[in-house]
Amino acid sequence: MKTIHHARNLVLALLVGAVGIGALPESLGGMRTVHAASVAGLPDFADLVEKTGPAVVNIRTTERVKPGQGGGLPGAEDEEMQEFFRRFFGVPMPRQQPAPRGRRPAPQQEEEVPRGVGSGFIISADGFVLTNAHVVEGADDVYVTLTDKREYKAKIIGVDKRTDVAVVKIEGSNLPRLTIGDPNKLRVGEWVIAIGSPFGLENTVTAGIISAKARDTGDYLPLIQTDVAVNPGNSGGPLINMRGEVIGINSQIYSRSGGYMGISFAVPIDEAMRVAEQLRATGRVTRGRIGVQIGEVTKDVAESLGMARAQGALIQRVEPGGPAEKGGLEAGDIILKFNGVNIEKSSDLPRLVGATKPGTKGTLSVWRKGAAKEITLTIAELEPEKLTRKDEKKGKPEQAPNSLGLVVSDLSEAQKKELKVDGGVIVDASEGAAARAGLRAGDVIMRLNNNDVKDAKQFNSLVAKLEPKKLAVVLVRRGEASQFVPIRPNGQ
C-alpha cells in the first residue's frame, strides 16, 4: 500500500512538471477532486482544542531536600544531564558547592528542587483538579499553571494509588472546567484527542482513535486503549471526545523504550469521578472485600464441571475467618454473579466487590458440584493502602500529641463492626509517657478512667481535663485481648 501511494505521487509530480497545474488531464482532475473530498472528510480539532484547552493545566511538583541529598528530575544526577535539563527545559538543577578549605560547612538548610512534571484538568469552577496519583505522589509542593500563565500552589486533597487517581485543589473562582462524558458510550474507532505536557512541553495536543475498551491491566480498572501519542508528562491530562467531553485520564503507555510506541491507556472518567468524590469527601477511598483468592475458569474446566460456557471467578483459596468463609464459600466454588451482575471473567469480581460499601450484604450465585447456589455474606473493608511517612503527613493535618503522649483518630465504621464496638479511638502515634507505658500505634483505646471513649475529639477533651500529677488508666484493646494500662499525664 505504501508503494502504491508513493508511485501515484511520482506520476502526479511528473505530469505537473510536464503540462502545468492548469492543464491536468480530466482523469487526474477527478483524482484531485477525490483527494480534496477525502481531506475535507477528516476531523478538524482546532475548535475542539480552543474550547477545552483552557481547562487543561500543567502540574509541577517539587520536594525539599538538603544539598547533596539528591532529588530533582530522574536521571539528572550527572553534570551532563543537569546541563541538558537546564538548556532544553529551562529547569534549574541544584549544583553542589564545595566548602572552602579549612572551614567547617555551615548547617545545611532544605532546598526546594524540581521533582517532576505532569498534567491535569479542572473539573469545577472553584478549582478542583484531577490528575494521576503518580504525578503528585511523594511531592512536598505542587504548582498548577493554567494556559494563561496563572500559577497556583495546590493542596493535595487525596491520592488513590490503586486507580492512579488524585485530586488537588487550587484557590480560584470562575475557572474554566471540562465537561464530564460517558465512557460507556465510546465506540472503538472514534476520534479522540489528548492535551498535556509531554516532556514538559505545555499545551501539547495529540490525536488518535479508541483502539479498545475495557482493557484489563489492573485489579480495579478496565482501561481505555488508544493510539493517541502519550509520553512522560502527559500523565494526568484529559482524553477528550469530539463533543468536547473528557472521557478518561491519560495514565499509562506500553513501551519497550520508555517513550510512545503506539499504545496508550486512560482511566475511564466515570471510575475516576467515583474515586474523586470519595477523595473530596474523606481524603481516602473505601473498598469492599470478601477474602478470596481467585483465578480464571478455562474452557476445559467449565466443560468438565457441566457449565454451559467458561465464565466466572474460580475460588482458589478462602481466607480463614474472612467474610467468604463465614458466608459458606469454599475453594473450588465458581462465582457466577455478584449482586445480580454476571461475572464474565475473574477480574470482574474485585471491581464489583471493591465498589460495594463495607458492612452491606452481598449476594453471590455460585456453581458448586454441578448446580448453582445462592450465598449471602457481609462485605468487609479492604485494607487501606500503606502510605509513606511523607504521604501520611499530607493525608492528615499535623496533630500534636496530647498530655498522655498520644495522637489518636476515630475508628471507621468497618473497624467498629470488626471489633464489635460502638466507640473507641485508634492510636496513630505514641510517645513520652504513653510509649513508656507500652502503648503503640494500632492499639484501640476503649475507656479512660471510668469514661467510655466515643471518638477522638471527646477523648482529647477528657485528657485535657486530667490532673497533671494524678495517675490515669486507659482500657486498651490489642488484637483480641484488652487490658488496663496505668499512665500519668506529662510523664509525671
C-alpha positions in Angstrom: 0.0 0.0 0.0 2.9 2.3 0.8 4.5 1.6 -2.6 1.3 2.4 -4.5 0.9 5.7 -2.6 4.5 6.7 -3.5 4.1 5.6 -7.1 1.0 7.7 -7.6 2.7 10.8 -6.1 5.6 10.3 -8.5 3.2 10.1 -11.6 1.5 13.3 -10.4 4.7 15.1 -9.9 6.0 14.2 -13.4 2.7 15.2 -15.1 2.5 18.5 -13.3 6.1 19.3 -14.3 5.3 18.5 -18.0 1.9 20.2 -18.6 1.5 22.6 -15.7 -1.1 22.6 -12.9 -3.7 24.3 -15.0 -3.5 21.7 -17.7 -4.2 18.5 -15.7 -5.9 15.8 -17.7 -9.6 15.2 -16.9 -8.8 11.8 -15.3 -6.3 13.3 -12.9 -8.6 16.3 -12.2 -11.1 13.8 -11.0 -8.4 12.2 -8.8 -7.6 15.6 -7.4 -11.4 16.1 -6.6 -11.5 12.7 -4.7 -8.4 13.6 -2.8 -9.8 17.0 -1.8 -13.0 15.4 -0.7 -11.2 12.8 1.5 -9.2 15.6 3.1 -12.4 17.6 3.7 -13.8 14.5 5.5 -11.0 14.4 8.1 -11.8 15.9 11.5 -10.6 19.4 12.3 -9.6 19.6 16.0 -9.0 23.4 16.2 -12.4 24.4 17.6 -12.3 21.5 20.0 -8.9 22.5 21.3 -9.9 26.1 21.6 -12.9 25.1 23.6 -11.3 22.6 26.0 -7.7 23.7 26.2 -8.0 26.4 28.9 -9.2 23.8 31.4 -6.1 21.7 31.0 -3.2 22.5 33.4 0.4 21.9 33.8 1.4 20.3 37.1 4.9 20.9 38.5 6.0 19.1 41.7 8.9 19.8 44.0 10.5 18.3 47.1 12.6 19.8 49.8 16.0 18.2 50.3 19.2 19.1 51.9 22.0 20.0 49.4 23.7 16.8 48.2 20.8 14.6 49.4 19.6 14.1 45.8 16.1 14.7 44.4 15.2 16.6 41.3 14.3 15.1 38.0 15.0 11.4 37.4 18.2 10.8 35.5 19.6 14.2 36.3 22.3 13.1 38.7 25.4 13.7 36.5 26.5 17.1 35.2 25.8 16.3 31.6 22.1 15.5 32.3 21.8 18.6 34.6 23.0 20.8 31.8 20.6 19.1 29.4 17.6 19.9 31.6 18.9 23.5 32.2 19.2 24.3 28.5 16.3 22.3 27.0 13.6 22.7 29.6 14.8 25.7 31.5 14.8 23.8 34.7 17.4 24.9 37.2 19.1 21.9 38.8 20.9 22.3 42.1 24.6 22.4 41.9 26.8 21.1 44.7 29.1 23.8 46.0 32.3 22.6 47.8 33.0 24.0 51.2 36.1 26.3 51.4 39.3 24.6 52.8 39.8 24.8 56.5 36.2 26.0 57.1 33.6 23.8 58.6 30.5 23.6 56.4 27.5 25.6 57.6 24.4 23.7 58.7 22.5 22.6 55.6 19.1 24.0 55.0 16.5 22.3 52.9 16.2 23.4 49.3 13.1 23.1 47.0 14.2 21.2 44.0 12.2 20.1 40.9 10.8 16.6 41.2 8.6 16.1 38.1 6.2 17.5 35.5 2.7 16.2 34.7 -0.7 17.3 33.6 -4.2 17.7 34.9 -7.6 19.3 34.2 -10.1 21.4 36.2 -13.4 19.7 37.0 -15.0 22.5 39.0 -15.1 26.3 38.7 -13.8 26.6 42.3 -10.5 24.8 41.5 -10.7 21.1 42.0 -8.2 19.4 39.6 -8.0 15.7 38.6 -4.6 14.1 37.8 -2.8 10.9 38.3 -1.6 9.7 41.7 1.9 9.0 40.4 2.2 12.7 39.3 1.9 14.1 42.8 2.9 11.1 45.0 5.7 12.0 47.3 5.8 15.7 46.4 6.3 18.3 49.1 4.8 21.1 47.0 2.5 21.1 43.9 2.2 24.0 41.5 -0.6 24.3 38.9 -0.2 26.5 35.9 -3.1 27.5 33.6 -2.8 28.2 29.9 -3.0 32.0 30.6 0.2 31.5 32.7 -1.5 32.0 36.1 0.2 29.8 38.6 -1.3 28.5 41.9 0.2 26.5 44.7 -2.1 23.5 45.1 -3.2 21.4 48.1 -3.3 17.6 47.7 -6.9 16.6 48.7 -6.4 12.8 48.3 -4.5 10.2 46.4 -5.6 6.7 45.4 -2.7 4.5 44.1 -4.9 1.6 43.2 -6.7 3.5 40.4 -3.8 6.1 39.9 -6.2 9.0 40.6 -5.5 12.1 42.6 -7.4 15.3 43.4 -5.7 18.6 44.1 -7.2 22.0 44.9 -6.3 25.5 43.8 -7.8 28.6 45.2 -9.8 30.3 42.4 -13.2 31.1 41.1 -14.9 31.0 37.7 -12.2 28.8 36.4 -12.5 27.0 33.1 -13.6 23.4 33.5 -14.1 20.4 31.4 -17.5 18.6 30.8 -17.6 15.0 32.1 -18.5 12.5 29.4 -19.8 8.9 29.5 -17.1 6.3 28.6 -19.8 3.6 28.2 -20.9 5.3 25.0 -17.5 5.1 23.4 -17.1 3.3 20.2 -13.9 1.6 19.0 -12.6 3.6 16.1 -13.9 7.0 17.1 -11.6 10.1 17.2 -10.2 11.4 20.5 -7.5 13.9 21.5 -5.1 14.3 24.4 -3.8 17.5 25.8 -0.9 17.7 28.2 2.7 18.5 28.9 4.9 15.7 27.3 8.5 16.2 28.4 7.4 19.5 30.0 6.2 21.0 26.7 2.9 22.6 27.9 -0.4 22.6 26.0 0.6 19.9 23.5 -2.3 18.4 21.5 -2.2 14.9 20.0 -4.9 12.9 18.3 -5.9 9.3 17.5 -8.7 6.8 17.9 -10.1 4.5 20.5 -8.3 1.2 20.0 -10.1 -0.9 22.6 -12.4 -0.6 25.6 -12.3 -2.2 29.0 -8.7 -3.4 28.6 -7.7 -5.5 31.6 -4.4 -4.0 33.1 -5.3 -3.5 36.7 -7.4 -5.0 39.5 -9.9 -2.2 39.8 -9.9 -0.5 36.4 -10.9 -1.6 32.9 -8.7 0.9 31.0 -9.4 2.7 27.6 -6.8 1.9 25.0 -5.9 4.4 22.3 -3.3 5.1 19.7 -3.0 8.8 20.8 0.6 9.9 21.3 1.2 10.0 25.0 4.6 10.5 26.6 6.1 11.2 30.1 4.5 14.5 31.2 1.1 13.7 29.6 0.2 11.7 32.7 -2.9 13.1 34.4 -4.1 15.0 31.3 -7.5 14.5 29.7 -8.6 12.2 26.9 -11.4 14.2 25.1 -14.0 13.0 22.6 -15.2 15.0 19.6 -18.1 16.5 21.7 -15.5 18.2 23.9 -16.2 15.9 26.9 -13.4 14.3 29.0 -13.8 10.6 28.9 -10.5 9.5 30.5 -7.3 10.4 32.3 -4.2 9.6 30.3 -2.2 7.3 32.6 -0.1 4.6 31.1 1.8 3.6 27.9 3.0 0.3 26.6 6.7 0.8 25.8 9.9 -1.0 25.4 11.9 2.2 25.0 10.3 4.4 27.7 8.6 6.6 25.0 5.4 6.3 23.0 5.1 3.2 20.8 1.5 3.5 19.6 -0.4 2.1 22.6 -1.6 4.3 25.5 -4.1 3.8 28.2 -6.6 6.1 30.0 -8.5 5.7 33.3 -12.3 5.9 32.4 -13.6 9.2 33.7 -16.7 7.6 35.4 -14.4 5.4 37.5 -12.1 8.4 38.2 -15.0 10.6 39.3 -16.3 7.9 41.7 -12.8 7.9 43.3 -12.6 11.7 43.2 -15.9 12.0 45.1 -14.6 9.9 48.0 -11.3 11.7 48.0 -13.0 15.1 48.2 -15.3 13.8 51.0 -12.9 11.9 53.2 -9.4 12.1 51.6 -9.4 8.3 51.1 -11.2 5.6 49.2 -13.1 2.8 50.9 -13.5 -0.5 49.1 -15.1 -3.8 49.9 -13.6 -7.2 50.1 -14.8 -10.8 50.7 -11.5 -12.6 51.4 -10.9 -15.0 48.5 -8.1 -15.7 46.1 -9.4 -16.2 42.6 -8.4 -17.5 39.1 -9.8 -17.8 35.6 -12.3 -20.5 34.6 -10.9 -22.2 31.5 -13.0 -23.9 28.8 -11.8 -27.3 29.8 -12.7 -26.8 33.5 -16.1 -25.4 32.5 -16.9 -28.4 30.3 -15.7 -30.9 33.0 -17.9 -29.3 35.6 -21.0 -29.2 33.4 -21.1 -25.5 32.9 -22.7 -24.1 29.7 -19.7 -21.9 29.0 -16.4 -20.7 30.5 -17.3 -17.8 32.8 -17.0 -16.6 36.4 -14.2 -16.5 39.0 -12.8 -19.7 40.4 -12.1 -19.6 44.2 -8.6 -20.9 44.7 -8.3 -20.1 48.4 -10.7 -18.8 51.1 -9.2 -16.5 53.8 -9.6 -18.0 57.3 -12.1 -16.0 59.3 -13.0 -13.8 56.4 -16.4 -12.9 55.0 -16.3 -15.6 52.4 -15.6 -18.4 54.9 -18.3 -17.0 57.3 -20.7 -16.9 54.4 -20.0 -20.6 53.4 -17.9 -20.2 50.3 -15.4 -23.0 49.6 -12.3 -23.5 47.5 -13.4 -24.9 44.1 -16.6 -22.8 44.0 -17.1 -20.7 40.9 -18.7 -17.3 41.4 -21.1 -16.6 38.5 -22.8 -13.5 39.7 -22.3 -10.8 42.3 -25.5 -8.9 43.4 -27.1 -10.0 40.1 -24.3 -8.9 37.8 -22.7 -11.6 35.7 -19.0 -12.3 36.3 -17.7 -12.9 32.8 -14.0 -13.1 33.8 -12.3 -13.3 37.1 -11.2 -9.6 37.0 -14.8 -8.5 37.1 -15.2 -9.7 40.7 -12.7 -7.5 42.6 -14.1 -4.4 40.7 -17.7 -5.2 41.7 -16.8 -6.1 45.3 -14.5 -3.2 45.6 -17.3 -0.8 44.6 -19.6 -2.2 47.3 -19.8 -0.4 50.6 -18.3 -2.3 53.5 -20.8 -3.6 56.0 -23.5 -4.2 53.5 -24.8 -7.6 52.3 -23.7 -9.2 49.1 -25.5 -12.0 47.2 -23.4 -14.4 45.2 -24.5 -17.0 42.7 -22.0 -19.9 43.0 -21.5 -23.0 40.8 -20.8 -26.0 43.1 -20.9 -29.7 42.3 -23.0 -29.3 39.2 -25.5 -26.9 40.4 -26.0 -23.1 41.1 -26.3 -22.0 44.7 -27.1 -18.6 46.3 -24.9 -17.4 49.1 -25.3 -14.2 51.1 -22.4 -12.6 53.1 -21.3 -9.3 54.7 -18.8 -7.2 52.8 -15.7 -6.2 54.8 -13.4 -3.3 54.2 -10.3 -3.7 52.0 -7.2 -2.8 54.0 -6.2 0.8 53.2 -3.1 1.4 51.1 0.1 1.7 53.1 1.3 5.2 52.8 4.8 6.6 53.1 5.6 8.8 56.0 5.5 11.8 53.7 2.1 10.7 52.3 0.8 10.2 55.8 1.8 13.8 56.7 -0.1 15.0 53.6 -3.1 12.9 54.2 -3.9 14.4 57.6 -3.1 17.6 59.3 -0.2 17.7 61.7 -1.5 16.9 65.2 0.4 17.4 68.4 0.4 14.6 71.0 -1.9 15.2 73.9 -0.6 15.3 77.5 -0.6 11.5 77.6 1.7 11.5 74.6 -0.9 10.1 72.2 -2.1 11.0 68.8 -5.5 9.3 68.1 -8.2 9.2 65.4 -11.7 7.9 65.0 -12.4 4.3 64.2 -14.1 3.7 60.8 -17.5 2.0 60.7 -15.9 -1.1 59.3 -13.3 -1.2 62.1 -16.1 -0.8 64.7 -18.0 -3.7 63.1 -14.9 -5.9 63.0 -14.2 -5.1 66.7 -17.9 -5.3 67.6 -17.7 -1.9 69.4 -19.7 1.3 69.3 -16.9 3.7 70.1 -13.2 4.0 70.8 -10.2 5.6 69.1 -7.2 4.1 67.4 -3.6 5.2 68.3 -1.8 6.8 65.4 1.3 7.7 67.3 2.7 7.2 70.8 5.5 9.0 72.6 6.6 10.1 76.0 4.6 8.7 78.9 2.3 6.6 76.7 5.2 5.0 74.9 6.9 4.2 78.2 3.7 2.6 79.4 3.8 0.3 76.4 1.1 1.9 74.1 1.8 1.8 70.4 0.3 2.7 67.0 -2.7 0.4 66.2 -3.8 0.0 69.8 -7.5 0.8 70.4 -8.4 2.8 73.5 -11.9 1.9 74.7 -12.1 3.7 78.1 -10.3 6.5 80.0 -10.7 6.0 83.8 -14.5 5.5 84.2 -15.4 7.2 80.9 -16.3 5.3 77.7 -14.4 6.7 74.8 -16.7 7.7 71.9 -14.4 9.5 69.4 -11.0 11.4 69.2 -12.5 14.8 70.0 -14.1 13.5 73.2 -11.0 11.5 74.2 -8.7 14.5 73.8 -11.1 16.7 75.7 -11.1 14.1 78.6 -7.3 14.0 78.6 -7.1 17.8 78.7 -9.1 17.7 82.0 -6.9 15.2 83.7 -5.0 16.4 86.8 -1.3 16.7 85.8 0.1 14.6 88.6 -2.7 12.1 89.1 -2.5 8.6 87.7 -4.9 7.8 84.9 -5.8 4.4 83.5 -6.8 3.5 79.9 -8.5 0.4 78.7 -6.6 -0.8 75.7 -7.5 -3.4 73.2 -4.8 -5.1 71.2 -5.9 -7.8 68.9 -8.5 -9.9 70.8 -7.2 -9.0 74.2 -8.0 -6.0 76.4 -6.2 -4.7 79.5 -6.0 -1.6 81.7 -2.8 0.4 81.4 -1.9 3.0 84.0 -0.3 6.2 82.7 0.5 9.7 84.1 -0.1 12.9 82.1 3.2 14.6 81.1 5.1 11.6 82.2 5.0 12.6 85.9 
